[in-house]
Every structure is written in C-alpha cells, then in structure tokens.
Amino acid sequence: MVDKLNLKVWRGDISGPVLAILVTLILLAIGAVIIAYFTLFAGPAPTPVLVVKDQPIAYKQTVSGNDHAIVDVIVANIGTANVTLKGGTTGSRTTLTILSPTALADALGTKKIANLTDTAIAPGSSVTLKFNFSSKWSEFAKYRSASARLVLVDKADNTIAQFEVSIRIIGGG
C-alpha cells in the first residue's frame, strides 16, 4: 500500500521540524553577529558631553589697585571624546552673559568673553574657566548671587552646550 501512494523516504533527508529549527538557529546566529559588530567593534560615535560641576563663584581680585570680579566655572567632560573650547576675542567663542539681577546685567553690558586660551578637556577630566570682569567688583559686591548664561563653543565654532547657572558672589551682599 505504501508503494501505491508513492511515498519515498530518502536516506539523509531532513524532516520539516528539524529544518525549521536549523533555519531559526542560523538566523539567530546572523543577528548575534550583527549586534556584536555594532556594540563591540563599531561602538557608539565618540561625543563630548560637558557639564557644569558645583556652583560657579564670583570673587574679588585686586591687580594694580583695580578690583576685578572673577567668575570661576568648573566644566567637566563626561563624554567619550576630547573637546577644545575656543577662547580668544573674535568670532564665536565661549562666553558668560550675566542675566540678573537686572541692574548688574545693565552695568556689565551684554557679554563677557572667557579669559582663556583654547582649552582642551579630555574625557573624564575637568577644567576651571575664569571669566574676568575688569574693574567691576563694585557692581558685583552689591549682590549675593547672580544668574548667567554660559555658552561653550569649540574650536570648529560649534556650540557644544548652553547652561543657565547661578553664581554665588563671595563677599557680596
């Protein structure tokens, strides 16, 4: 009766369920190779991620009889790539703009330029940016705190980050 239905069993044939299991295992292996490539070999694109550490402070520094207000801001790179912040006096650069109190902002003008040269920050490290408000301590001394906008610009003129910071004025108020 088996001969009448023409069912033949070939030696070495793979049954349907076994074939389905093998195809599934091959597809899983290919998926694992693709995931391994993107996570282990290619990895994420290196990017700098900058954060402001602690609270920025302003203090008095007297040079040649002039009382300057110095604002120190500590910036850390928690990313995976080096970044070099742009200093200087022309074009796009790292700046600190006092926003309030309004009377202090008006007395200082719109922008103060970072008192720094090009500053490299490696992943996992931090630097202190010093902003010098020349002969303006008398304006700062009236207040205990101020708010400001910090704009960090890299050497390629890209804005890396913007922060609104609260500055503690030591000796003010």
HUNORWO-V29226 format. One record per backbone hydrogen bond with DSSP energy under -1.0 kcal/mol. CO is the residue of the C=O (numbers start at 1). NH is the residue of the N-H. E is the energy in kcal/mol with one decimal. If there is no record, write none. Layout:
# HUNORWO-V29226
co: (CO CO)
nh: (NH NH)
e: (E E)
This chain:
# HUNORWO-V29226
co: (1 2 10 15 16 17 18 19 20 21 22 23 24 25 26 27 28 29 30 31 32 33 34 35 36 36 37 47 49 51 56 57 58 59 61 63 66 67 68 69 70 71 72 73 74 75 76 77 83 84 85 86 94 95 96 97 100 101 102 103 104 105 112 114 116 119 121 122 125 127 129 130 131 133 133 136 137 140 141 144 146 147 147 148 149 150 151 152 152 153 154 158 161 163 165 167 168 169)
nh: (5 7 13 19 20 21 22 23 24 25 26 27 28 29 30 31 32 33 34 35 36 37 38 39 40 41 42 80 78 76 168 72 170 70 68 66 63 137 61 133 59 131 57 129 53 127 51 124 121 155 119 94 114 151 112 149 147 105 106 107 108 109 96 116 88 85 83 125 77 75 73 115 71 69 136 140 141 143 173 169 167 99 100 165 97 163 95 160 161 86 157 154 152 150 148 146 58 172)
e: (-1.1 -1.1 -1.6 -2.3 -2.3 -2.0 -2.2 -2.3 -2.1 -2.2 -2.2 -2.3 -2.2 -2.1 -2.2 -2.3 -2.3 -2.0 -2.1 -2.5 -2.4 -2.0 -2.0 -2.1 -2.7 -1.1 -3.3 -2.7 -3.0 -2.8 -2.6 -2.6 -2.8 -2.8 -3.0 -2.0 -2.4 -1.8 -2.5 -3.3 -2.2 -2.7 -1.7 -3.4 -2.6 -2.5 -2.4 -3.1 -3.3 -1.5 -2.1 -2.4 -1.9 -2.5 -1.3 -2.7 -2.4 -2.4 -2.6 -1.8 -1.7 -1.5 -2.0 -1.9 -1.4 -3.2 -1.6 -2.1 -2.6 -2.8 -2.5 -1.7 -2.7 -2.1 -1.6 -1.7 -3.0 -2.3 -1.8 -2.8 -3.9 -2.9 -1.6 -2.7 -2.7 -2.5 -1.9 -2.6 -1.3 -3.3 -1.9 -2.6 -2.8 -3.0 -2.6 -1.9 -2.6 -1.2)
